[in-house]
Amino acid sequence: MATSSDPGLTPDQVAAFHRDGYLIIPSALPPSTVSALLDETHRLLSTLDLSTHPLTRFLTGGESGDNHVGDDYFLTSGDKIRFFLEDDAFDASGALTKPKERAVNKIGHYLHALSAPFASLLSTASDGSDARGYVPDLRARPAAVARALGFADPRVLQSMVICKQPEIGGAVPPHQDSTFLYTDPPSAVGFWYALEDATLENGCLSFLPGSHRWAPVERRLVRGKEEGTEMVPNGGARFPRGEGYGEGLRPEGEAAQAYVPGEVKAGSLVLIHGNLLHKSEKNLSQKGRIIYTFHVIEGADGFEYDERNWLQPPAEGFTKLY
Ligand SMILES: O=C(O)CCC(=O)C(=O)O
């Protein structure tokens, strides 16, 4: 369990997160941990069997979010390790034009429980070891970070490796993570770890600083009545509880559209508030951009994660951080 001797974040970092809606923590993972997670990513990619894969592509649905990926392979991936392919890895006839290791957009969504190296990032043991004996050397341990951000019962969900493949890595349009992982009231925070350098060339994240304060969660991605997923208006709370949120805080003019790129080195952790508008561009470069991300929601009483969310909890419930 994270203790008071493990502050997770300094008071300045907490203040910066609340001001900007995101926080970059350089060197959160040492090179040895980055290597272990990259090795695991390449191992997982090598296990992909395309002969039995439904060839599900990861589609974001563009800015509108309509036509988001939503087949059964996706909808039942919350307690599995599954592979979603880059849309541009296929030619017009539907044939893959890349080897499988170069065709996967993302791997998800239960790495934090089913893959030992990724699971070990959530370790709360004082020496950093987990039940499997893997010892990550972490700064900004997730449990301690969640505590510093005020979570009472943080639950981890939707872990994924995003490969952002060379030449074809798809863009991620502006979005808020609470659209996809909605609690009422919103509580999601993304933990995003660069496993390779993320640059302007290979599609680093960019952020609209402060937008978590004024951008409401207007829509939610939910399971369709019959099948698939759909974007629907959000009838619940659109901002987290607390002071300092509201549409009236939206700045005038260009400030409401001025995205700031977040180029980071491998090993950096980026924390992303669930209401923050952020995006990434297509990777047209020759260099991939592998990252690992998971999200945390508040599991305490008074926060509802309902059955309409596209991602439903595994039988054992979403993973407790402490
Ligand atoms: O890594 C990316 O390009 C996008 C990730 C993202 O926006 C997210 O996880 O919310």
PDBQT file of the ligand as one rigid body, heavy atoms in Angstrom, charges set to zero:
ROOT
HETATM    1  O1  LIG A 401      -1.512   7.603 -27.470  1.00  0.00    +0.000 OA
HETATM    2  C1  LIG A 401      -2.263   8.217 -28.207  1.00  0.00    +0.000 C 
HETATM    3  O2  LIG A 401      -1.938   8.559 -29.332  1.00  0.00    +0.000 OA
HETATM    4  C2  LIG A 401      -3.644   8.602 -27.748  1.00  0.00    +0.000 C 
HETATM    5  C3  LIG A 401      -3.947   8.106 -26.391  1.00  0.00    +0.000 C 
HETATM    6  C4  LIG A 401      -5.105   8.801 -25.775  1.00  0.00    +0.000 C 
HETATM    7  O3  LIG A 401      -5.539   9.819 -26.198  1.00  0.00    +0.000 OA
HETATM    8  C5  LIG A 401      -5.712   8.232 -24.592  1.00  0.00    +0.000 C 
HETATM    9  O4  LIG A 401      -5.280   7.165 -24.129  1.00  0.00    +0.000 OA
HETATM   10  O5  LIG A 401      -6.664   8.846 -24.095  1.00  0.00    +0.000 OA
ENDROOT
TORSDOF 0
